[in-house]
Amino acid sequence: MGRADDLIKRIQDNYAKLSKSQKIIAEYIINHYDKAAFMTAAKLGATINISESTVVRFANALGYNGYPELQNALQELIKTKLTTVQRLEMTEEKDEIAVLNNVLKSDIENIKETLHEIDKEDFKKVVSKILEASKIYIVASRSSIVIAEYLAFYLNLIRGNVSVVKPGVSDVFEQILRVGENDLVIGIGFPRYSKRTVEVLKYAKTQRAKIVAITDSLISPLTSVADEVLIAKSHMASFVDSLVAPLSLVNALVVAVGLKEREKVADTFEKLESIWDEYGVYISKQG
């Protein structure tokens, strides 16, 4: 699809050739792209008193393969520009079941799109880098820390020497001070992107560390310093970013790395099972 702002250029380039009704759609999108991005074709049409089929033809007239592709371009355009308050204001659903359906359907689409678009060779390269690294630093901020902690928890069980670089008692640069050329730094970031995450990756790059970015788009600022990039879609259904596809991708990484170290992992979990049983970490089957 190219850059997100390609949508505005397409509208500008094709405006003169659009029908009267299509020009109304174009003007509404330009003036209210924040609202249009989360409307179905039917909802957008009803808002401006134009048929759903005309909205679909408008998407085709701009060169998109249907309205969903146009909607994705709209969401790419806005997701780094809107505040959380603006995102909340765009959410019109008030019925709980409608919210449930919309959010789960959106998450399913994010996973499907991620599976379709991810570069399988890049995925294999990242697995190899994880296995080869002397130490792994995982850099994240805000909601992305959840993904970083999950990845670090399992990688530490599989291979050890993994740490999460995040805001805390010590500054993030102090936490990654000794990073070197034999280390791997995994940056995780989704809109709205954290400036600090990008800065830490840039520092690690100057220290000749290998850099992997897990993010939502090739135009993400994290990609500018990365040696390898894994894309996980996070189109938002509302004011809450969807982290379902990113977490699924990280889960796949953990499984792939674990299977490469099958014997070591089996030994680790055998020891852990003994410890868990001895100290009653989990509720027993009898209890």
N, C-alpha and C positions, 0 to 999 in steps of 0.2 A: 504493500500500500504506500510506502514512502513516508514522508514526514506528515505529522498530524495536520499542520497548517495547509497541507495540500488541498484540503476540502474547501477552504476559502478561495484559493486560487482557482479551483475548478468552477466554483460558482461565478467568479468574476469573468473567467474566460468564456463560459457558456451562457452568460446571462442574456445576451442579445438574442440568442436562438431559442430561449425558453418560451413556452406558451404563457398566456396571461396568468393562468392558475399556478403554473410552475414558478413564475416570478414572485407570486405571493408567498409561496413556500420558501423560496430563497431568501426573501426579505425577512420572513419570520425567523428563520434559522440564524441569519446574521445578527439580528437584533436580540434574539432570545435563545442562543445556542445552549445556554446552561439548562434551560427547561426542555428544549427539544431533544437533548441527548438521551433522555430517559423516557421518552414517549414512544409507544408503538406507532406503526404507520397509521393505524386506525385512530389512535388518540391524537396524533398530530393533525390529521385531516379534520377531525371533529372540532379541534380548537380553532381552526381557521376556516371552517365551513367548506372544506374541499374533500373529495372522495378519497378513500384509501388507495384505490387503484391509481389515482393521479399522483399521490405521494410516491408510490412504487415506481411509476414511470419517470418521475423527477430524479429518483436515485439512478435509474438507468441512463437518463439523459446526461448525467454527470460522469458516466463511465463506471459506475459501481455495479457489481453483480447482485443487485437487489437491495432492499432497504436495510437489512441487518448490517451489510458492509458499510453503508453510509452512516448508520448509527454508531458503529465501532469507530469510524473516523471522527465523529462528533465527540465521542467520549474521550478519545485520545487528545483531542483539541483542548478539552476543558479540565482534565483531571489534575493537571499541575497548576491550574489557575484559580480553582475555587477554594474558598475557606470551608471549614467543616460546617459552619453556620449556613453557608449558601447551599451546601449539599443537603443539609437537613431540610431547608426550605423547599427543595425540589421534590422531596418525597411526599407524594400526595396520598398514598394508600393509608387508610385508617383501619381497615378490617384486618384482623390478625391472620386469618387464613390466607388472604390475598398476599400479605407480606411473606408468610411462610412459603407459598407457592413461588412467588417472584424471586425470593432470595435463593431458594434451592435450585430453581431452574437456571438462574444466573451462574451459580457455582458449577453446575453440571456443564454448562456451555464453556466456562473458563477452563475446565479440565479437558474437554474435548478439543478446544482450540490449542491448548498447550501441547497435547499429544500429537496433534496434526502438524504443528509448526516447529517443534523443538528439533534442533540438529542432533541426530543420533550419534554422529562421530564426535561432536563436541562433548556430548554426555560421557562417552567412553574415555575421552581425554581427561575430563575432570576426575573420573573415578581413578585413573592412573596417577594423576597428580596427588590425590588424597593419600594413596597408598605409598607414594614415593617421598612425601614431605617429611622433614625432620620434626617440624612442629607446625601445627595448624592454628591460625588465628581466624576467628569468625567475627566480622565487624557488622554491627547493626545498630539501629536506633529506633526508639518509639515502638510501634506495634510489630515491627520486623524482628525485634528482640525475641519474641515468642518462637519464631522459626529458628533463629540462631541457637537458642537454648536447647531446642529439640534436637537439632543437628549435632550440637556439641555433646549432648548427653549420650547419644548412641555411638558417635565416633570415638568417644573416650572409652566406651566398653569394648569396641572393636580393636582400636589401635593405640589409644592413650595420647597424651601430650597435645590436647586440644583445649583452647581457651576462648571464651567469648569476650570481645573487646566492646565495652558498652559504658555509658556514663555512670559514674559511681563515686566512691571515696577518692580514688585516684583518677587523674585525667586520662583520656583515651590514649594520648600519645605516650604517657608513661607506661601504659599497659603493653604497648607494642614497641617499646624502645629498642629492644634487642633483636627485632626481626632481621633475618638475613636471607642470603640467596638460596639457601636450602629449604626455606620455609614456604608455606602456602598461606595466602590470605584470601579468605572468602568474604566478599562484601555482599550483603543482602539489603536491598532497598526498593521500595515501591512508593508510588505517589501518595502524599507529597514527599519528594525525596529529601533525605537529610543531608545538609551541607557538610556536616561533620564526618559522616560516613565516607563521602567522596574525598575529603581532605586526608583522612587516615589512609585510604587506598593509595593516594598520590604519594604520601610519605613512604609507605611500604614499597612502592615502585622505585623510589630513589635508592632504596636499600637492596634493590635487585631481587626482591621476593617475587614468587609467582602469584599472579592475581586472577581470581575467578569472580565474576559478577553473577549473582542470581537476581534478576530484575524482570520487569514486565515488557520492555521494549528495547529495540536497538538504538533508539534515540534517548534512552535513559542516560543521565550523566555518569552513571557508574561504568558504562561500557567504554568510556574514553580512556580509561587506564587499565582495562582488563586484558589479560592474555586469552582467556576463554570466557564466553558468555552463555549462560543458560537462561532461556526466556520462559517465564511462567505468567500466564495471563491473569490479570486481577481487575477486570472490568467491575466497577462498583454498582451494586443494585440500589444503593442509597448513600447515606453519609458514612457508612462503615465500609472500609476497603475489604475486598474479598481476598483472603489469604489461603483459601482452600487449595487452589491449584499450586501455589508455591510450596505449601506444606506437602502436597502429594508428590511433587518433584523431589523435594528433600528426602521424603520417605523412600523413593525409588533409589536415590543416591546411597542411602544407608544400606538398603538391601543389596545393591550391586557391590558395594565395598565389602559387606559382610560375607557374601558368597565367594569373593576372591580370597578371603582369609578364613575359609570355612573351618579348618582344623583349630586355628587359634581361637575363633569365636566359640566353637563347641567347648573347648577347654575352659574358657572364661566363664561361660554360663553354667558349666558343671560346678565350678568352684562357687559361683554366686548362689546357685540353688542350695548348696550345703550351708552357706552363710545365712541365707534367707530362712531356711528351715530352723537352724540353730537359734536364731535371734527372733523368730516369729515376725518377720517383716510383713508377710502376707497372711491373711485369714486362711486357716487350714481348711481343707476340704471337709473334714469331719465337723468343723465349727460352723 
